[in-house]
Amino acid sequence: MEVDYNIWPANRGYRMPAEWEEHSATWLSWPHSRDTWSGALPAVESVMVSTVEALSESERIRINVLNESHERHVAGLLCGRVESRAIIFHQFPTNDAWCRDHGAIFLTGDGKDSPLMALDFEYNAWGKKYPPYHLDRVISRSMANALSIPLFSPGMVLEGGSVDVNGVGALLTTEQCLLNRNRNPWMDRIEIEIRLKNAFGVKQIIWLGRGIEGDDTDGHIDQLARFVAVDRVVTVIESDRDNPNYLPLRKNREQLNDTRLLDGRALEILSLPMPKVPLYQGRHLPASYTNFYVANDVVLLPVFGCDQDDHAREILRDCFVGRKIVSINCRPILMGLGAVHCLTQQVPFIE
């Protein structure tokens, strides 16, 4: 199929800002699926209240809810903890809560068409693993309509947690996820790179290999490595040689060490420890400190009640001087195989 890339965002002056650039809001889809969290849903909602409370110090929070009754329920949970003027509810029903993956991804532009644009990638619940997902497939359009901004559909399956950008031309992703045949079997690596560059306004794709054990997303980058500055990346490292994560994470670190940005600069690489989280029913849970979220004045750090929490906090404090590191207890969220970054989506600030 012939694709006219002249109409794509990159060729119209759009780019995806880095997460640490200023936001006008953070967007959430409120958790409600008992299939995802079973008996842990009340604990998950409590964590969400703490998340919204921390975010409300410096930006608005937009929240997708199922209906009017669900909005009253969520508003009741937030009452007394968060000022109502900081919250904007949208009665946009979803199948699940992973707004990073099913929600719109926002770009900023030079103003010729609109200063803000939403990307509407196709969504198939990480390779059709968790039906139904019919509501999640259309949520991007509702989010764009709420902001009265243009929507662009790149015509490929992609989740927001599978990519990370530095805001000036580089994008991190993994082969395990984006080259997986359960996403876009009709596309090869070259075609995927072309679409990423034209959709996100980037010039360089940095590929890592495999993700961590227990990650049902097939290796999302937000569980492995994240930009914390234009030429600085944090990545998780496993110290236990007998752990199945040891070799894949070492190989990812080696790939990052060998990477040069297009201007010739090497990346500065910092290592985050892997949290020591017990097996659950004999399986690894995908706990990772790179699943943090950078807001305007705070960084939400997932913590898991283990010794490595303090070390991760120290590393990120040095990365984000001037921002408060807020620990978010992600043990309940982890039962749904995600953490705080998976639940959030930034809306960039525009003049």
N, C-alpha and C positions, 0 to 999 in steps of 0.2 A: 504494500500500500504506500502510495506517495504521500509524504508528509511535508506540509509547507511550514518550515521552521521560522519564516519571516514573521509570522503572527504570534510566535511563542513569547512568553514573558521576557526572556533575556534580550531578545531583539527589540523589545519595546521599552527597555530601560528599567526592568524590574530585577530585584535580587532578594534573596532571603537574608535578613540581618542575623548577626550572631545573637545568641540568646541573652548575652550580657548587655546588649544595646537596650535603650529605654523602651519600656512597654507602656501601652495605654491600659492594658488589662491582661488578666490571665483567665483562660476559659477552661471550665471543668464540665464533665458529665457526671452527675451525682450517682454514686453506687446504689444499686437497687436489686441486682440479680442474686437471688439465693442459690442459684446453680453455681455461680462463681465462688461465693464465699461461705455458703451453707450457714452454719451457726455463728460465723464470725462477722456477719453483716453489722450488728450493733457496734462492735469494736471498730470496724472499718469506718463507719459513719463518725465515730468519735475522733478518729485520726483525721478525717476530712475536716471536721470543725476546727481542729488545731491548725490544719493547713491553711484554711481560709482566714483564720484569725491572724496568722503570721503574714500572709500576703496582703491583708487589708491595711497594713501599716503604710504601704507605699503605692498601691495600685488597686484599681477596681477588680472585682471578680465577677465574671459572667458564668452562670450555672445553668446547664441544661437539666430540666426536670421532665417527668413523664406527663404531668397534667396539673390542674389546679390543686387537687388534693395532695399530690406529692410536693408541690411548691409550699403549701402550708406546713407540711411535715418538716421539710428542710429549713424553712424560715424559723420554725419553732426550735430546732436544734441550734441554730445560730443566734437566736435571741439572747441578749445579754453578753454575748461573746464578741459579736461583730456588729458594727453600726450598719443599719439597714441601707443607708445611702451608699455604702461601699459595694452593695450587691445588686446585680441585675439578673433577674431570673428570665429564662426563656423556656416556654413550654414546648420543647423540642424532644420528643421521646426517643430514647436510644435502647438498644438491646443490652448494652453493657457500659462500663464507666471509662474505658481507655481512650480518653479524648486525644491523647498524643497520636494515636494510631488511626482512629476513625474520623477525627475532626479535620476541618480545613487547616491548611498550612498557609501562613500569611507572608506576603511579600510587600516590599515598599518600592515605589517607583519615582520617576522624575516629574510626575504630575501631568504628563501629556494626556493620558487617559483618566487616571485616578491615582492618588498617592498611595493607595492600598489595593492589593489584589489577593484573592483567595485561590489556592490550588485545590482542586477536587480530584485527587487520585482515586482510582477504583479500590475498593476494600473487599477482601474475601475472608476476613477473620483468620489471618495467618495461614493461608493455604487451605481454607475451608475446614478448619479444625473444629470450629465452635458455632454451628448453626443454632438458631436462626441469627442472621445479621442484616436483615432487610432494612431495619431502621437505621443502623449504623452506616449503611451504604449511602444514605441520602442526607446525612446530617451536615455535611460540608456546605451543601446548597442552602440549607436553612441558616447556617451561621453567616454566610456571605450576604444573604438577603437581609438579615437583621442589621448589618452594617451598611447596607446599600452600596456594596462594592462589587466590581466585576469578578466573575468566577471563570477560571480556566481549567479545563480537563485535559491532562497530559496523555490520557489513553493508556495507562499502565497501572498495574497493582503496586501500591507502595504504602507503607505505614510510616508515620512521622518519626517513630523511634528507630527507624533503620538508617537515618541519615543525621549528620551533624555538620554544621558549617562554621567557618571562622569569620564570615561576613565580608571577606575581601577576595573571594575566588576559589577557596578550597572546600571540598566536601569529603567527609569520612563516611565509609560504609563497609559492609562485609560481603565477601563472596558467598558465604553460606546462606545469607538471606536473599540478596538481590539476584543472584544467579540460580536460585532454587527453582526447579521446574513447577513447583506448586503456586508460583506467582505469575510469571510471564513466559510460558514455555515457547512462545513464538518469537521471542526476542533473544538475541545473543548479547554478549558483553559489550560489543561496540555500539549496538543500537541503544542499550541501556545507558551507556555513558553519554551518548548524544542527547538523549531525552533528559537526563539529569542536568546536564549543562544548560540546556535550553529552558528547562522548567525553573531551575533555582537561580539562574544567573551566575553560575560558577564556571571556572576555567580548568579546574584540576580535580580529578576523582582519586582519592587515596583509598585503596582497597586493603582491608585486613582479611583474615581467614575465617576461623570458626569462633562461635560464641561459647558461653559457659553451659555446663551441665544443668539440665532442668529447664532451660529457656525454651518455652514453646513457640517463641517468635522466630526460631531458626537463626539466632545470632544477631539480634538487634545491636547496633553500635552503642546505644545508650546504656548497655550493660557491660561495655568493654573499654571504650576510649572516648574522651570528650575534649574538644577544644576549650581551653580556659583563657586563651589569648590568641592573637593572630598566628603566632608561631610557637604556641605552647600547648601541650596535650597531657592530660592525665590518663593513665591506663591501669587496669587492675592486674596484679601479679599474684600468683599462688605460690607460697613458699614450701608447701608439702609435696615432695616429689611423687608420693603415692596417690595424690589426688588427681582425678581425671582432667582437671582444669590446668594442671601444671604445664604440660607441653604446649597445648594450643595458645595459652596466654603468653608463654615465652616467645613463641613464634610471632605473635602479634606485636610484641615489644620489639623484636628484631626488625620486623617490617617497618615500624615507625622510626627506628634508629637509622634505617637506610633511606628514609624519605627526605627529599628536598622539595621545598616549595618552588614555584615557578621562577621566583626571583633568585633562586640558588641557596636560600637560607635553609639550614637544617632545623628540624623541629627540636625544641627543648622538651624532653620527656620526663614526666614525674610519675612515680609508681604509687598506686594506692593498694593497700592490702585487700585480700579477699576476706570477707567476714566469715567467721567460723560458726555457721548455723547448723544445728543438728539435722540429720535426715528426717524426712517426714514420710511415714509409711514406706520406708526403705528407698526413697528417692531423694535426689538433690533438689533443693529449692533454689531458684535463680536470684540469690541475694547478691547485690553489688553496690558499692559506694559510688560508682559512676552514674547511678540513676538519680542524681541530684537535679534540682531545678534552680536556675538563676533568675531571681526576680529583681525589681528595681533596687531595693535596699537590703534584701536578704537573700541568702542561699539556703534552700531547703535541703538538708542532708538526710538521706535515709539512714536510720540506725536500727540495729537488730538485737541490742542487748548483749553484745559480746565485747571482748577486750579490744578488738580492732576499731571500735567506734571512735575512741578518743584520738587515735593516730590519724584516722581519716579526717576528723574534724580539724586537726592541726594543719594538715596538708592543704585542705581547701581554704582555711583561713588565710594562709599565705598567698593563695592564688587570687583571692577576691578581697584584697585590702579595701576597707571602707564599707564592705557589706557585712551584715551580721549573719553568722552561721546559726541557723535554727535547726535543731535536731528533730526529726519527725520519726516517731516509732513506727516502722514499716513492717513489723512482724505480722500484724493482722492482714495488711495489704498483701504481703508475700504469699499468703494462702491462696490468693488469686493469681499468683505467678507474676507479680509486677511490683512497682514501687512508685514513689512520688512523681518522678519524671513522666512515667507512663500515663499518669492521670491529668497532666497539665498541658496546656497549649498557649503560648504567648501570642498576644496581639501587639505588634510593634506600634510605638508612638509615631505619629506624623504631625508635622507642623500645622 
